[in-house]
Amino acid sequence: MEIDGSQLEGGGQIIRTCCSIASIKHFDIMIHSIRKNRPKPGLADQHIVCIKSIGEIFGIPLENIRLKQLELLFEGSKGKNVKEPIVKTFKMKGAGSCCLVLQSLLPILISIEGSHQISIHGGTHALWAPTPEFYNDILSPTLKLMGITLNVQLKKYRFFPKGGGEIECLVQSPSSIQPIKLIERGNGIKISGQIVGGKGDDEEIISILQFVKKECRKNIRINGEPLVCEVDGMCHSNGKTKYVELYIEFEHCRISSCCVQENNETFKNLITRTLNKLYEEFEHGGCCDEYLQDQLLIPMALANGHSMISCGKISLHSETMFVLLKQLLGITFNVIPQGSYNIIECSGSK
């Protein structure tokens, strides 16, 4: 099978998805034009770690993979049938995202029945990548509805450029993934999350917390009433990088906004950016935020039955996944507009 690595989103998501699905289904795949339209085309260190991690689990031979290469032949047909629990540790040089490596491995872990344990060393909170908190607080309770138990523990904070952080992922996978139907939010319960400052932010974080709670009470209301706000604050001692995770908990789902500090962005700007995204997700009325919607597409494609989720605007990452999963698995995703939100549906391949 041949895949154009520059189509749509045109980034590492295509590489991670293609290699994980090819290994699960045991077929060969050629990816060309890898990240062709990006400022630094071709494979980066983090992509190579993802590919080699998948290859190690399945015993797939990988030779002559190098930085910046624009083509990749991944021979999934040469992989072994893995039936035993997977216990592995993967390490990256520098601060490559631990969670993007986990993203490449998660389709494999949920496809093989049993209890799996993966440790990943690198950067724990990176730009343009999910955070450990997102996996644990948002994705995990949603996957539970599909019969999958996911627990991601943050063992050690580390940020760009040094790395050296660690996450541990525990997955309990069923013999057959249950389809998901997640359309209605249900009653609003509370606003939760955490605001994490860097070294020297101890005093500022107190006023930041007060500001966030005030803004949430003012702007997030259900039937005219504010929700209880249980947002915590803390500081780490590994540099100055800050990040924020906020989510609204409903009866049936959680809607989140997670942001990592960009360059020398002020704390106030980081908070404002996170809050504005949370307000946007709150307003559309669906059950899945922008990041959850595309994280659920592979589990939906691998599930045994018909799945439906509601979400806001369809992201470019999701549009890319629709095309990829059609090419890789023959799965067709349908998008049904429902006023302020959309419904994504498909029938799984398993």
N, C-alpha and C positions, 0 to 999 in steps of 0.2 A: 504494500500500500504506500502511496506517495502523498505527502502532505506539504502544503505551502506554508512555511513558517512565518511568512510576512502578512498573512491574511488578517483582516480586521484588527484586533488588539495587537497582534504581531509581536508579542513578547514571550517571556519565559513560561507563561501559562500554557502555551501550545506545546512546548517541549515536555513539561511536567505531565500534562494530560496524556499526550501520545505515548510516552514511555511507560506510564503506569498502566494504561489500558492494554497496550501491546503485550506487556508482561502477564497481565491477568488472563488475557484471551489467547496468549501464545501465538502471535503472528508477527511477522517482520514489518518494519516500517521505515521508510526513507523520508526524512524531513529536510527540505531544501529552503534556501533563502531565509535562514534562521536570523530573526531580529534584523532583517535587511534594512529596514527604514529607521532603526534606532540610531542615536548619536554614536554608540559604540556597537556596531553590528557583530553578529556571531555569538558563540558561547562565552559566557563569563564563568568565573570560578564557581559561583553558587549553582549554576546550571549543571556544571560537571559533577559537583557533589551529589546533586539530585539523581542524575543519570547513573552514577556509580553506586549509589545507595540502592537503587532499584535492582541494578545488575547483581549486586552482592547478595541480596535476598533470594534471587531466583537462579544464581549461578550462571548468568548470561555473560558470555565473553565480550569484553569491551577493550578494544585495542586502538591506539593512536588517536584518542580523543584529546584535542588540544584547544587552547584558548583561541577565540575569534573565528573558529571554523564555522562555515556557513551551511554545511551539510552534515547530517548524522544518519548512519544506518544503525538501527536498533533491532537486533535479531531476537525478538521475543519468542520465536519458535524454538530457540535453543534453551529456553529456561526450563527448570525442573518443576514438577508439580509439588508445591509446598503445602503440606497438610499439618505440620506440627506448629506449635506456638512460635512466634517470631520474637526473639530477644536480641537486640542489636544496639550498638553505640556508633554514632557517626559524628565525626569532627570536621569542622571547617577552619581554614586559615582565616584570621581576621574576623570581621563582624558581619559576614554573610548571614542572612535571615534564617534562624532555626525553624521558624514557622513556615517558610516557603519549602524547606526540605520536608517538613511534616506534611505539608499540603500535597507533595508528590507521593508520599508513602501512604497517606490515609486511604485512598481507594483500594490499595492492596490489603491493608490491615482489616478493612471492613468486609473484604471479599473472602477472607479465609477464616473459617469458623475457629473460635478459640480465644484464649487470652494472650495478648501481645504486649510487649514492653519495649519501647524505643527511647533511647537517650540521644539528644542532639546538642552539640556544643557549637557556639558561634555567637551571633548577635541576637539578643532576645526581643528587642523592639527596634524595628527598622521602618523607614519610609516605604510606602507602597507595599506593605506586607501586613498580614493579620498579626495580632498579638496573642501571647499565651492567654491573656484574660478573655479575648474574644472567643477563643476555642472553648475555654472552660465555662464561661458565663452565658454565651449566646449559642454557639454551635452544639455544645454538649447536650443541653436539655432538649434541643430540637431533634438531634439524632436518636435520643432516647425514645422518641415516638416511632422510630423505625426499628426498634429492638437492638440498637447499638449503644453500648456504654463507652463513653469517652471521658478520660480524666487527664488534664494537662497540668503538671506541676512546674512552677517556676522555681528552679533550684538556685539560680544565681543570675542577677541582673548584669547585663553588659551591653554596651552600645557602640556605635560607630565612633572611631575607627578601630578600637582595640579588640573588641570581641572577647571571647573567653567565658561567655555566659553558658547556661545550661538549662534545658527543659527536659522533663521526663513525661512520656506519653504512655498511658495505659489504655488499651482498647479491648473490650469484650465484644466479640462479633457473633451473631447468630448463624445458623445454617442457611437461613434465607432472610434477606433484608425485607422488612415490611414496607409496603407503600405508605406514603404520608398524605394526609389531607389536612391542610392548615390554611383555612380561609378566614375564619372569624377570630378577632382578638379576644373577645370576652371582656369582662370587667377590668378596669384599670386597678392596679394594686399599689405600686410605689415606683419611685425613681431611685436607682441604685448606681453604684460605680465607685471609681476611685480617681483621685487626682494625685499624681506622683511627681514631686519636684526633685531636683538634683541637689548636689552639695551646696549648702548656703541658702536654700530656699525656705527654711523652717518658719521664719516670720511671715514671709509673703503668702505662704500657703494658707495661713489662717484667714486672711482677708479674701483670698481667692475662693475658699470654701463658702464663706458667707455670701459672696457675690453670686456663685453658682446656685446656691439654694434659693436666693431671692429671685433670680431670673427664672428658675424652673417653676417656682410657685406662681410667678406672674404669667408665664407663657405656655405652660403645659397644664391645661385644665380639662376635666371631663365633666360634662353637665354643669359647667360653671364653677366646679370645685377643684382646688389644687390637690395634687397627689402628695403623699408623704415622701419626703426626700431624705434618703439615707446614703449620702455620698461621703466617703471617707477620704482623708488626706494623709500623706506620708512623704518622706524624703528618702532617697537612696544615697549611697556614699560613693558611687562609681561615676564621677564626672557630673556634668551639669545638665545632661539631657532630661527633658520633662516629657511626660505623656499623660493623656487623659482618656478614661473610659467612662462613658455615661450610658445607661440604658433604662428604658421604661419597661417595667414588668406588668404584663397583662395576664389574664386568667389562662390563656392558651399559648402565649408567645412572649418574646422579648425583642424590642426594637432598640438598636444601639447606635452609638457614634463613638469611634475610637480614633484618636489622632496622636501622632508622635511629633515632637517639636521639629520644625524645619529650620536648618541652619541656626541663626542666632535670633529666631523668632521670640518675641516677648511672651511672658507667661499669659498676659491678658489677651494677646492675639490668639494664642493657642486655645485658650478657653472659649473665646468668641467663635472661633472656627468650629470647635467641637459642638457648642450649643446650637449654632445655626444649622449644622447637619442634623442634629437630633430633632430640631423643630421641623425640618423638612421631612424627615422620616415619620414623625408623629402625624403630620397633616395628611399623608396619602391614605391612611386607613388600612393598609395591608399588614400582613403578619411578618413579613421578612424585610429587613433593611437591604441596602445596596450590596453589602458584602455577604450577607447570609444567602441571598438569592442565588449567587453563582456557586457558593460552597455546597449547596444542596443538589445541584444538577447531576453530578456523578452518582451520589447515592440514589437519586430518583431513577436514573438510567439503569442502575444495577438491581433495583428492587424487583420483587416478584408481584407485579400488579400495577394498577393505575394510580399515579400520584398527582396531587394538585396543591399548589401553594399560591398565596396572594402576596403581592409586593408593589412597590411604587414603580418608578420609571425603570425600564429594562436597561441594564448597564451594558457597556461595550464588552466587558468580560463575559457577561451572560450570552450576548449575541454570538460571541466567538465560540462559547461552549456549545450553543445550539448547532452551529455548523460542524464543529469537531466531532461531537457525539453522533451526529448523523453520518459523518464519514467513517468513524471508527466502529460504531455499533449498530448503525442503521436505525437509530432512535430518532423519532420526530417529536420535537417540542412544539406545542401550540400556545400562543399567547392570546388571551381573551380579555379585551378591555372591559373594565367594570367601573365606569365613572372615574373616580380619582385614583383607582389602583388597577392593577392587572392581575390576571390569574395565569400562571404557567402550569401546563399539564403535559404528562407523557405517560406512556405505558412502558414499563421496564423490560430489560432484555433477559433477565435471569429466569 
